[in-house]
């Protein structure tokens, strides 16, 4: 984690001090902003390996910052949200706006560090990948891994970064059944029991965009008691 740089936008000084201390211990440099407007300006002006956002912030909340990151910054930057809100709606909204992960306060600092490291490593692996561009084709579905573009019946689907990563990983292994913990490990870069709801939320959102009728999915099916699998025979070309 040497030479990695993270920005933490958090108005609680006790939390920001503790998070900074623990991330510094593993070699990560942390810039701290205590309000949303300052945080957004720092994000625009600097290069970061990860962005950590509290939701409840003075000036501009974390959800608005996350939305701006995904719509106004061309380079993809992994984003984690910290929230004292525990409702499913808040979590889904953050994920829908493009957050890669979230932690609900109070949280374990050791777990937060582990998840920060996993997000950075996963992003680095994607950036450094030497794989050739793949064009995956299914019934009415086309996936271009270089452009990160998904077309259904020749119409583009608007997927978040993690929705795209999840779809590509499953589509590369059609017919293989994955547990939620396996998908956490392969797509998010960590596998912590108890966070399977992160996978569930992404599967549900992905189905709502991908399937003509999410209640009877054509592409991503549930294997009850086990997990999920992707249905289809892919033609792969470079």
C-alpha positions in Angstrom: 0.0 0.0 0.0 3.0 2.3 -0.2 2.5 5.5 -2.2 -1.3 5.1 -2.2 -3.3 8.2 -1.5 -6.9 8.3 -0.1 -9.2 11.2 0.6 -11.5 10.9 3.6 -14.5 13.3 3.7 -15.8 13.1 7.3 -17.0 15.8 9.6 -16.4 13.8 12.8 -12.9 14.6 13.9 -12.6 11.6 16.2 -13.5 9.2 13.4 -11.3 10.9 10.8 -8.3 10.9 13.2 -8.7 7.1 13.9 -9.2 6.2 10.3 -6.2 8.3 9.3 -4.0 6.7 12.0 -4.9 3.2 10.9 -4.5 3.8 7.2 -1.1 5.6 7.8 0.0 2.4 9.7 -0.3 0.4 6.4 1.4 3.1 4.4 -1.6 4.9 2.9 -1.5 8.7 2.8 -4.8 10.3 3.8 -6.1 13.7 3.0 -9.0 14.8 5.3 -11.8 17.2 4.5 -14.5 18.0 7.0 -17.2 19.3 4.7 -18.6 18.2 1.4 -17.8 21.3 -0.7 -14.1 21.2 0.3 -14.1 17.5 -0.3 -15.5 17.8 -3.8 -13.0 20.5 -4.7 -10.1 18.3 -3.4 -11.4 15.3 -5.4 -11.5 17.5 -8.6 -8.0 18.9 -8.1 -6.1 15.8 -7.0 -5.5 12.2 -7.9 -6.6 9.5 -5.4 -6.5 5.7 -5.3 -9.7 5.6 -3.2 -12.4 8.0 -1.9 -14.1 7.5 1.5 -17.3 9.6 2.0 -19.5 10.1 5.0 -23.1 10.5 3.9 -24.1 13.2 6.4 -21.9 16.2 5.6 -22.2 20.0 5.9 -22.3 21.9 2.6 -22.8 18.9 0.3 -23.7 15.4 1.3 -21.8 12.3 0.4 -24.5 11.0 -2.0 -24.2 14.2 -4.0 -20.4 13.9 -4.1 -20.6 10.3 -5.2 -23.0 11.2 -8.0 -20.7 14.0 -9.2 -17.7 11.6 -9.1 -19.4 9.2 -11.4 -20.8 11.8 -13.8 -18.1 14.5 -13.9 -14.8 12.6 -13.4 -13.7 10.5 -16.4 -11.2 8.4 -14.5 -12.8 5.7 -12.4 -11.9 5.9 -8.7 -13.1 3.3 -6.1 -15.5 4.9 -3.6 -16.5 3.7 -0.1 -19.4 5.3 1.9 -19.5 5.6 5.6 -23.0 6.0 7.0 -24.8 6.1 10.3 -28.0 5.4 8.4 -28.9 1.8 8.5 -32.0 1.6 6.2 -31.9 -0.5 3.0 -33.0 2.5 1.0 -29.9 4.5 1.9 -27.6 1.6 1.1 -29.3 0.9 -2.2 -29.2 4.6 -3.2 -25.5 4.8 -2.5 -24.8 1.7 -4.5 -27.0 3.0 -7.3 -25.1 6.2 -7.5 -21.9 4.3 -8.0 -20.4 3.6 -4.5 -18.3 0.4 -4.5 -18.8 -0.4 -0.9 -20.2 1.0 2.4 -19.7 0.6 6.1 -22.4 1.4 8.7 -21.2 3.3 11.8 -20.0 2.1 14.3 -17.6 -0.1 12.3 -14.4 -2.0 13.0 -11.3 -0.1 12.1 -9.5 -3.4 11.3 -12.3 -4.4 8.9 -12.3 -0.9 7.3 -8.6 -1.1 6.6 -9.0 -4.6 5.1 -11.7 -3.4 2.8 -9.8 -0.3 1.8 -6.8 -2.4 0.9 -9.0 -4.9 -1.0 -10.7 -2.1 -3.1 -7.4 -0.6 -4.0 -5.8 -3.9 -4.9 -8.8 -4.9 -7.0 -8.7 -1.6 -8.9 -5.0 -2.0 -9.4 -5.5 -5.5 -10.8 -8.0 -4.2 -13.3 -5.8 -1.2 -14.3 -2.8 -3.5 -14.8 -4.6 -6.3 -16.6 -3.0 -7.4 -19.8 -6.0 -9.3 -21.0 -7.1 -8.5 -24.5 -10.5 -6.8 -25.1 -13.3 -9.3 -24.9 -16.6 -9.1 -26.8 -19.1 -11.4 -25.0 -22.3 -12.2 -26.9 -25.4 -13.9 -25.7 -29.0 -13.9 -26.8 -29.6 -10.2 -27.4 -26.8 -9.2 -25.1 -23.4 -7.8 -26.0 -20.6 -6.9 -23.5 -17.4 -5.0 -24.5 -14.8 -5.2 -21.7 -12.6 -2.4 -23.0 -15.3 0.2 -23.4 -17.1 -1.2 -20.4 -20.3 -1.2 -22.5 -23.3 -3.4 -22.3 -25.9 -3.5 -25.1 -29.2 -5.2 -24.9 -31.1 -5.4 -28.2 -28.5 -2.9 -29.5 -29.5 -0.4 -26.7 -26.9 0.6 -24.1 -27.5 -0.2 -20.4 -26.4 2.2 -17.8 -24.6 0.1 -15.2 -22.5 1.2 -12.2 -18.9 0.0 -12.1 -19.6 -2.8 -9.7 -22.7 -3.9 -11.6 -20.5 -4.1 -14.7 -17.8 -6.0 -12.9 -20.3 -8.5 -11.5 -21.9 -9.1 -14.8 -18.6 -9.6 -16.6 -17.3 -12.0 -14.0 -20.4 -14.2 -14.1 -20.6 -14.0 -17.9 -17.1 -15.2 -18.2 -18.2 -18.4 -16.3 -21.6 -19.2 -17.8 -23.4 -22.0 -16.0 -21.0 -21.9 -13.0 -22.8 -21.4 -9.6 -21.2 -18.9 -7.3 -22.0 -18.3 -3.6 -22.4 -14.8 -2.4 -19.1 -15.1 -0.5 -17.3 -16.2 -3.7 -18.7 -13.2 -5.6 -17.6 -10.9 -2.7 -14.1 -12.3 -3.0 -13.8 -12.2 -6.8 -15.7 -9.0 -7.6 -15.2 -6.9 -4.5 -11.8 -8.3 -3.5 -12.9 -9.5 0.0 -15.1 -12.2 1.4 -16.5 -11.3 4.8 -19.4 -13.4 6.1 -22.3 -11.2 7.0 -22.0 -8.9 4.0 -23.8 -11.1 1.5 -26.5 -8.4 1.3 -24.0 -6.3 -0.7 -24.2 -9.0 -3.4 -27.9 -9.3 -3.1 -28.4 -5.5 -3.6 -26.2 -5.5 -6.7 -27.9 -8.6 -8.2 -31.3 -7.0 -7.7 -30.2 -3.7 -9.3 -28.5 -5.6 -12.2 -31.6 -7.7 -12.9 -33.8 -4.6 -12.9 -31.7 -3.2 -15.7 -30.8 -6.4 -17.5 -33.9 -8.5 -17.4 -37.1 -7.9 -19.3 -38.9 -9.4 -16.3 -36.7 -9.5 -13.2 -39.2 -11.9 -11.6 -38.4 -14.5 -14.2 -34.8 -13.7 -15.1 -33.3 -14.9 -18.4 -29.6 -14.2 -17.6 -28.9 -14.3 -13.9 -30.7 -17.1 -12.0 -30.9 -17.9 -8.3 -29.8 -21.3 -7.2 -31.7 -21.5 -3.9 -29.6 -22.2 -0.9 -26.4 -21.7 -2.9 -26.1 -18.5 -4.9 -26.4 -17.3 -8.5 -25.3 -18.4 -12.0 -25.3 -16.8 -15.4 -27.2 -18.6 -18.1 -26.0 -18.6 -21.7 -23.3 -19.8 -24.1 -20.8 -17.0 -24.9 -18.9 -16.4 -28.0 -15.6 -14.7 -27.1 -13.6 -12.7 -29.6 -10.6 -10.4 -29.2 
